Amino acid sequence: MLRLDCLPGREFECPVCWTVCRDGCSLQEHVELHFQNEAAPSCAESCSSDRRLALQLQRREESQQEQQEFTELQRQFGVDGSGGGGYRRQMERTLESAVDRGLLSPAEFHCRRADMMESLSSGVDDGTTRSQGVVGALQDYYRTEGPDCVRVWLSVDTDHYSSSAGDRGWGCGYRNFQMLLSALHRTEAYASVLPEKLVPSIPRLQRMIEEAWKEGLDPQGASHFDQRLQGTASWIGATEIYVLLTSLRISARIIDFHQPTGPGGTHPALFEWVKQYFIQPCRSSRLQPRLIQTSLPPLYLQHQGHSRSVVGLEQRRDGTLCLLLLDPGCSPLDIRKLWSRDAVSAAVRRLRKYPTNLKHKQYQVVALQGQLTTEEKQISISNSRTLHAERIP
């Protein structure tokens, strides 16, 4: 601040605008007004500049975060070019690594590779990761075990398909669809619309999805994958399962449990919905047995990063509901313990999932609801231009 002596009896000129003031005190007040008027815009400009800088930094940080999230999603869904050729190339790399480590001889390598190429050429899964009749094994178990269960519902018999060296890390959606197909082959209501009784390989399923896109199904999803799945390690989810089923003239719906409905991030609404799915065909029966083997296909259950198949539901004595899930990440060795008298109880425990075990933010279920006529399929194709899930709640 400029300091001036306040001396009365003299005239003082303002050094800024040459105005004459009668005394020093008046001059000081006058000059200070000049600097106050100039300082105010400068302060405002400074604040505005700081605000602009803060906004720029915030936007840059948000942009970097969005880019990181987008890159992670690309990696997760296999559309970042890191798939390295998809199923075939991943299997070949695994076999080559086994040879390098001395776990596989060159002759065994060529034999295994020839088997893989034959399977890929036929379009039929080679069955090496399949465990047949899993639900039948569960039915045998619950006839004599599970005393804490007042009621158990099971889907139609279903085969388990484990991830293999060719799809480990990304193939769960395809494996769950193979499980679903194995059940549909045993279900009269659906078997008649399936073109063949064999279960397609993963590359064949990828081609089937691409063909369904060409029919006009889910154009937004097709664009997301750039119209291509073959030769990639792209993850698929509930919408691609819906696309596959619709292309086969099977009616399906997607139910979206988009937020937790219970304490601690749990989803009791999901468990209750699954219960209603299983008990609906049995409503006419007043006296229901403890073990109910339905003719319903399993449910496809998706959450961020993984999917599983719901093949049953337990209702415990305290009213608690428990899902029975088949997980592609479970090895054939572990699944086949269902047929071992000494290990079956532990194997069933691995399938049980209580509400406290399912605490992801969001879950989606794909449920089948009969056949589609040719006309209904065309309507479904048209409606899939903007796919909408049924949101609960």
C-alpha positions, 0 to 999 in steps of 0.5 A, a space after each residue: 500500500 502506498 503511504 502518504 503523510 497527511 499534511 493539512 494546508 497544502 494542495 497535492 496532485 494525484 500522480 495517477 490522474 493529476 487531480 489536485 487534492 487539498 491535503 495529504 489525507 485526501 490524496 492518500 484516499 484518492 490514490 488508494 481508490 485507483 489501486 483498489 479499482 485496479 486490484 479488484 479485476 486482477 483478483 477476479 482474473 486470478 480467481 478465474 484463472 485458478 478455477 479454469 486450471 482446476 477444471 482443466 486438471 479435473 477434466 484431464 484426470 477424468 479423461 485418464 480414468 475413463 481411458 484406463 477403464 475403457 482399456 480395461 474393458 477392452 482387455 476384459 472383453 478381448 477386443 484389445 488385440 491381446 487375444 493372440 488368435 483366440 481358442 486355437 492359438 491359445 491352445 497351441 501356445 499351451 501345448 508348446 509351453 508343455 513341450 518346452 517344460 518337458 511335460 509333453 513329448 514332441 510326438 504327443 504335441 503333434 497328436 494333441 494338436 491333430 485332435 484339436 484341429 479335427 475338433 475345430 474342423 468338425 465344429 463339435 466340442 471334443 468333450 474332454 472337459 465334459 462331465 455328464 449327468 451332474 444334476 442326476 448325481 445331485 438328485 442321488 445325493 439329495 435322496 439321502 443327504 442334506 438334512 437341513 434342506 426342507 425342499 430342493 428344486 433341480 433343473 433338468 439333467 445338465 452336463 458340466 463343461 470346464 474351461 480348457 487350456 484354449 479358453 481359460 480366462 475368457 471362455 466362461 460364457 461359451 462353456 455355460 451355453 454348452 451346459 445349457 445346450 446339454 440340458 435342452 437336448 434332454 428337454 422335449 420342449 426345446 430339442 425339436 428346434 435344435 438343428 443337431 444333438 451335438 454341442 458346438 465347440 467354442 469357435 463354432 459358437 463364435 461363428 454362430 453369434 456372428 451369423 446371428 448378428 448378420 440376421 440383424 440381432 443386436 446390432 449394438 452388440 455386433 458393433 461393440 465386437 466390430 462384427 467379429 468373434 472368431 479368432 479372438 479371446 472375446 468374453 461374451 455375456 447375457 446379451 450374446 446368450 440371448 442372441 444365440 438362443 433367439 437365432 435358434 428360435 428359442 424365446 429368452 428374457 434377460 432379467 437385470 438385478 441392477 442393484 443390491 436389495 439386501 443388507 451388506 450388498 446382498 441380492 435377496 430379490 435374485 434368490 426369490 426370483 430363482 425360487 419363483 422360477 423353479 416353483 412355478 410349474 409345481 403350483 398346482 400340486 398341494 403336497 410337494 415332495 422334499 426333492 423336486 426334479 423339474 423339466 426346466 432348463 438351468 438359468 444363465 447367471 452373469 456378473 461382472 467378469 464371470 458367469 455360471 449356471 443355476 441348476 438348483 435351489 435349496 430352501 433351508 430349515 431357517 428359510 434361507 435360500 441357497 443356489 446350486 451353481 455349476 462353474 466352468 472354472 471348476 475342474 472335471 476332477 472336482 466335479 466328478 467327486 459328485 460320484 464319490 461316496 467319500 467326497 460328494 458332500 464336499 463337492 456339493 458344498 462347492 456348488 452352494 452359494 448363499 446370499 452372502 456369497 453373491 455380493 457383486 453390484 449387479 447380476 443378470 439372468 437369462 431365462 428360457 420361455 419356450 419356442 419361437 415361431 418364424 414370425 416371432 423370431 423376426 419380431 425378436 430380431 426387430 426388437 433387438 435393435 435396442 435390447 432392454 432387460 427387465 430390471 428388478 427392482 
